[in-house]
């Protein structure tokens, strides 16, 4: 059985859905943002690697497609996503792994949504970048 994962943005307390990102076509998730400190020898004969405590912040990119009946419908959807996903606000992004499990990321939107140039007649491609591990 195949699954098409949902990408759902929840409020920071995970009590309410803020936005379900539609038709995600590409993502750079998952990543391993482990922190470490490397101390190199003064003689250049090796190094010591010390693992860090918290995972480092990283940018999660989601390419998605808005579908609508006409230009006004697409513009309404663009306005909705830009006003709903507010910059510098804490969210939890839940990505389906299986039909019963999700991967949860603590995220913030720090950048504008990138809209691909188009006539916006029936579809509009966009890229949403969320900073993962940006709050605790």
Residue frames as qw, qx, qy, qz and C-alpha x, y, z in Angstrom:
[[0.000, 0.889, 0.458, 0.000, 0.00, 0.00, 0.00],
 [0.438, 0.263, -0.016, 0.859, 1.47, 3.36, -0.98],
 [0.216, -0.792, -0.428, 0.377, 0.98, 6.58, 0.94],
 [0.297, 0.653, 0.095, 0.690, 1.06, 10.19, -0.21],
 [0.425, -0.309, -0.511, 0.681, 2.41, 12.11, 2.79],
 [0.089, -0.913, -0.323, -0.233, 0.55, 15.10, 4.18],
 [0.424, 0.132, -0.266, 0.855, 2.51, 18.18, 5.27],
 [0.329, -0.791, -0.458, -0.239, 0.45, 19.80, 8.03],
 [0.225, 0.361, -0.351, 0.834, 1.42, 22.92, 9.98],
 [0.505, -0.637, -0.580, 0.049, 0.13, 22.96, 13.58],
 [0.187, -0.898, 0.143, -0.372, 0.28, 25.69, 16.20],
 [0.223, 0.565, -0.700, 0.377, 3.17, 25.46, 18.67],
 [0.475, -0.253, 0.663, -0.520, 1.08, 23.65, 21.31],
 [0.133, 0.041, -0.936, -0.323, -0.17, 21.12, 18.71],
 [0.273, 0.364, 0.724, -0.519, -3.80, 21.83, 19.58],
 [0.520, 0.702, 0.304, -0.379, -4.94, 23.16, 16.20],
 [0.653, 0.245, 0.470, 0.541, -4.13, 22.85, 12.52],
 [0.029, -0.660, 0.060, 0.748, -2.92, 26.10, 10.96],
 [0.526, 0.622, -0.295, -0.499, -2.45, 25.05, 7.31],
 [0.836, 0.021, 0.529, 0.145, -2.14, 21.91, 5.21],
 [0.007, 0.607, -0.497, -0.620, 0.46, 22.48, 2.50],
 [0.826, 0.396, 0.259, -0.306, -1.08, 21.27, -0.76],
 [0.845, 0.529, 0.015, 0.077, 0.48, 19.15, -3.51],
 [0.348, -0.776, 0.478, 0.221, 4.07, 19.02, -2.21],
 [0.844, 0.517, -0.140, -0.037, 6.26, 17.99, -5.14],
 [0.685, 0.355, -0.424, 0.475, 9.76, 18.20, -3.60],
 [0.523, -0.835, 0.101, -0.138, 11.41, 18.47, -0.22],
 [0.424, 0.587, -0.618, 0.306, 14.97, 18.29, 1.09],
 [0.597, -0.447, 0.485, -0.456, 13.82, 16.38, 4.18],
 [0.661, -0.738, -0.077, 0.114, 15.19, 14.39, 6.06],
 [0.399, 0.707, -0.409, 0.417, 18.54, 15.82, 7.11],
 [0.789, -0.385, -0.345, 0.332, 20.94, 14.97, 9.91],
 [0.111, 0.872, -0.091, 0.468, 21.84, 18.31, 11.49],
 [0.809, -0.458, -0.225, 0.293, 24.11, 16.94, 14.20],
 [0.006, 0.947, -0.260, 0.189, 26.43, 19.42, 15.85],
 [0.902, -0.204, -0.082, 0.372, 30.03, 18.66, 16.68],
 [0.085, -0.943, 0.308, 0.090, 33.27, 20.41, 17.57],
 [0.919, 0.236, -0.087, 0.303, 36.50, 19.30, 15.93],
 [0.338, -0.874, 0.314, 0.155, 39.81, 20.04, 17.65],
 [0.821, 0.511, -0.197, 0.162, 42.76, 19.62, 15.30],
 [0.802, -0.367, 0.022, 0.471, 46.25, 18.74, 16.36],
 [0.035, -0.906, 0.209, 0.365, 48.86, 21.49, 16.12],
 [0.306, -0.424, 0.744, 0.417, 51.09, 19.06, 14.18],
 [0.594, 0.354, -0.330, -0.643, 48.33, 18.13, 11.73],
 [0.201, 0.182, -0.962, -0.038, 48.26, 14.47, 12.78],
 [0.265, -0.411, -0.871, -0.040, 44.57, 13.97, 13.43],
 [0.259, -0.376, 0.054, -0.888, 41.78, 15.53, 15.42],
 [0.018, 0.230, 0.868, -0.439, 39.33, 14.97, 18.23],
 [0.300, -0.347, -0.471, -0.754, 35.61, 15.17, 17.45],
 [0.063, 0.162, 0.726, -0.665, 33.26, 16.07, 20.31],
 [0.069, -0.521, -0.752, -0.397, 29.52, 15.53, 19.64],
 [0.146, -0.228, 0.128, -0.954, 27.22, 18.47, 20.39],
 [0.220, 0.208, 0.786, -0.539, 24.02, 18.45, 22.39],
 [0.496, 0.582, 0.392, -0.511, 21.27, 20.01, 20.31],
 [0.609, 0.385, 0.545, 0.429, 20.70, 19.51, 16.59],
 [0.179, -0.251, 0.168, 0.936, 21.69, 22.49, 14.48],
 [0.472, 0.625, 0.299, -0.545, 19.02, 24.60, 12.77],
 [0.276, -0.059, 0.726, 0.627, 18.55, 23.93, 9.04],
 [0.422, 0.316, -0.082, -0.846, 16.26, 25.08, 6.24],
 [0.445, 0.256, 0.858, 0.000, 13.48, 22.74, 5.14],
 [0.222, 0.271, -0.370, -0.860, 12.37, 23.49, 1.58],
 [0.455, 0.373, 0.791, -0.165, 8.91, 22.50, 0.37],
 [0.141, 0.118, -0.505, -0.843, 8.00, 22.95, -3.30],
 [0.317, 0.410, 0.793, -0.321, 4.23, 22.85, -3.74],
 [0.011, -0.208, -0.586, -0.783, 1.53, 23.60, -6.31],
 [0.329, 0.354, 0.473, -0.737, -1.65, 25.58, -5.73],
 [0.073, 0.259, 0.816, 0.512, -4.51, 24.53, -8.02],
 [0.225, 0.432, 0.406, -0.773, -7.50, 26.72, -8.73],
 [0.500, 0.596, 0.628, 0.012, -10.35, 27.34, -11.12],
 [0.389, 0.827, 0.170, 0.368, -9.18, 30.77, -12.32],
 [0.386, 0.478, -0.277, 0.739, -6.82, 33.67, -11.63],
 [0.388, -0.619, 0.146, -0.667, -8.85, 35.04, -8.71],
 [0.931, -0.330, -0.112, -0.113, -8.96, 31.64, -7.01],
 [0.795, 0.161, -0.257, 0.526, -5.17, 31.30, -7.23],
 [0.115, 0.556, -0.227, 0.791, -4.66, 34.84, -5.88],
 [0.667, -0.568, 0.020, -0.482, -7.02, 34.07, -2.96],
 [0.957, -0.185, -0.159, 0.156, -4.96, 30.95, -2.14],
 [0.566, 0.367, -0.253, 0.694, -1.69, 32.93, -2.33],
 [0.210, -0.615, 0.165, -0.742, -3.10, 35.57, 0.02],
 [0.845, -0.449, -0.089, -0.276, -4.35, 32.86, 2.38],
 [0.900, -0.049, -0.230, 0.368, -1.02, 31.04, 2.71],
 [0.394, 0.426, -0.230, 0.781, 0.96, 34.27, 3.13],
 [0.349, -0.572, 0.144, -0.728, -1.37, 35.62, 5.83],
 [0.899, -0.355, -0.140, -0.216, -1.81, 32.27, 7.61],
 [0.870, -0.106, -0.143, 0.460, 1.86, 31.23, 7.90],
 [0.094, -0.990, 0.044, -0.093, 3.16, 34.31, 9.69],
 [0.569, 0.525, -0.446, 0.449, 6.89, 35.08, 9.73],
 [0.153, 0.381, -0.646, 0.643, 8.81, 34.43, 12.96],
 [0.717, -0.294, 0.173, -0.608, 5.94, 32.48, 14.55],
 [0.222, -0.297, 0.922, -0.111, 6.42, 29.09, 16.21],
 [0.825, 0.145, -0.163, -0.521, 4.80, 26.11, 14.45],
 [0.540, -0.241, 0.806, 0.031, 5.06, 22.32, 14.45],
 [0.573, 0.407, -0.474, -0.530, 5.25, 20.73, 10.99],
 [0.697, -0.099, 0.691, -0.165, 3.97, 17.14, 10.90],
 [0.445, 0.454, -0.613, -0.469, 4.99, 15.02, 7.91],
 [0.941, -0.042, 0.137, -0.306, 3.38, 11.61, 7.41],
 [0.103, -0.504, 0.849, 0.119, 5.79, 8.66, 7.61],
 [0.037, -0.176, -0.971, -0.156, 3.16, 5.94, 7.53],
 [0.320, -0.543, -0.536, -0.562, -0.61, 5.99, 7.73],
 [0.617, -0.691, -0.378, -0.006, -0.33, 6.16, 11.55],
 [0.627, -0.492, -0.059, 0.602, 3.00, 7.92, 12.30],
 [0.304, 0.929, 0.053, 0.204, 4.44, 11.36, 11.61],
 [0.625, -0.004, -0.168, 0.762, 7.80, 13.11, 11.82],
 [0.151, -0.941, -0.302, 0.025, 7.44, 16.36, 13.76],
 [0.535, 0.208, -0.061, 0.817, 9.65, 19.43, 13.31],
 [0.178, -0.812, -0.310, 0.462, 9.62, 22.66, 15.33],
 [0.479, 0.329, 0.376, 0.722, 9.74, 25.36, 12.64],
 [0.047, 0.753, 0.199, -0.625, 9.44, 29.07, 11.87],
 [0.573, 0.647, 0.327, 0.384, 9.03, 30.85, 8.55],
 [0.390, -0.637, 0.038, 0.663, 11.82, 33.41, 8.31],
 [0.176, -0.172, 0.534, 0.809, 11.84, 34.04, 4.54],
 [0.557, 0.347, 0.009, -0.754, 9.23, 35.13, 2.03],
 [0.760, 0.229, 0.608, -0.016, 7.47, 32.44, 0.03],
 [0.079, -0.385, 0.582, 0.712, 9.00, 32.21, -3.44],
 [0.668, 0.510, 0.426, -0.336, 6.42, 32.23, -6.25],
 [0.490, 0.013, 0.645, 0.586, 7.42, 30.94, -9.66],
 [0.225, 0.366, -0.189, -0.883, 6.63, 33.29, -12.54],
 [0.156, 0.296, 0.910, 0.244, 3.39, 32.20, -14.22],
 [0.223, -0.303, -0.348, -0.859, 0.09, 33.52, -15.54],
 [0.178, 0.044, 0.743, -0.644, -1.75, 31.95, -12.57],
 [0.536, -0.026, -0.414, -0.735, -4.62, 30.71, -14.71],
 [0.864, -0.246, -0.314, -0.306, -5.09, 27.29, -13.08],
 [0.869, -0.290, -0.226, 0.330, -1.88, 26.52, -11.09],
 [0.042, 0.904, -0.305, 0.296, 0.86, 28.33, -9.22],
 [0.839, -0.014, -0.400, 0.369, 4.13, 26.80, -8.03],
 [0.239, -0.882, 0.211, -0.348, 5.68, 28.02, -4.80],
 [0.674, 0.125, -0.589, 0.428, 8.57, 27.27, -2.46],
 [0.535, -0.789, 0.006, -0.304, 8.15, 27.54, 1.29],
 [0.549, 0.324, -0.598, 0.486, 11.33, 27.57, 3.39],
 [0.658, -0.701, -0.086, -0.261, 10.95, 26.78, 7.08],
 [0.172, 0.596, -0.675, 0.400, 13.78, 26.93, 9.65],
 [0.850, -0.282, -0.440, -0.071, 13.84, 23.65, 11.59],
 [0.700, -0.311, -0.390, 0.510, 15.03, 23.56, 15.24],
 [0.180, 0.520, -0.004, 0.835, 14.55, 27.32, 15.48],
 [0.437, -0.524, 0.240, -0.690, 12.77, 27.16, 18.84],
 [0.372, 0.037, -0.905, 0.202, 12.49, 24.77, 21.77]]
